[in-house]
Structures are given as structure tokens and as C-alpha cells.
Amino acid sequence: MSAPAPAFFAGPLRYCRWAARERPAYFWSVVIGSAGPLMLATVPPVMKRLGYERAPPVPLTYPVPTGPRKTLTGYDD
């Protein structure tokens, strides 16, 4: 049987070492989950500094041509 879990606020580094050994799925999911907001704040400025330009947005409507429409002849409905 393993030793009781150390208290987080009493020794955070000791608790992180214990959690990485005893509860690795929980520990690494918290580490990866906390990296998301950090990346949200750091990745876009770094990519812009490296010269990355965002692609223009995809059009959501079809452009309506200007001028009169052609009259159809033949097999029109």
C-alpha cells in the first residue's frame, strides 16, 4: 500500500512528484489542459513575428453579378 498523499499547499513540488508517480493520468491531463490557455496567449504573436499570415476567410455567399440577366432559350423550365 502506498503512503498517504502529501498536501498540495504544504509542498507543491513534492505533491507534483507524488502525483506524477501515483496518478499519472490525472497529473498529465492537468498539465496538458493548463498548457492550452498559455498557448492561446503565446502562439499567435510568435507566428505573426515569424511571418505567418492568416488565409482570407472563405466566402459564405455567392457574389451576385451586376447588370441584367441573360434570358434563357431552349430547354428552360
Secondary structure as UniProt FT lines:
FT   TURN            8..10
FT   HELIX           12..22
FT   HELIX           24..49
FT   TURN            50..51
//
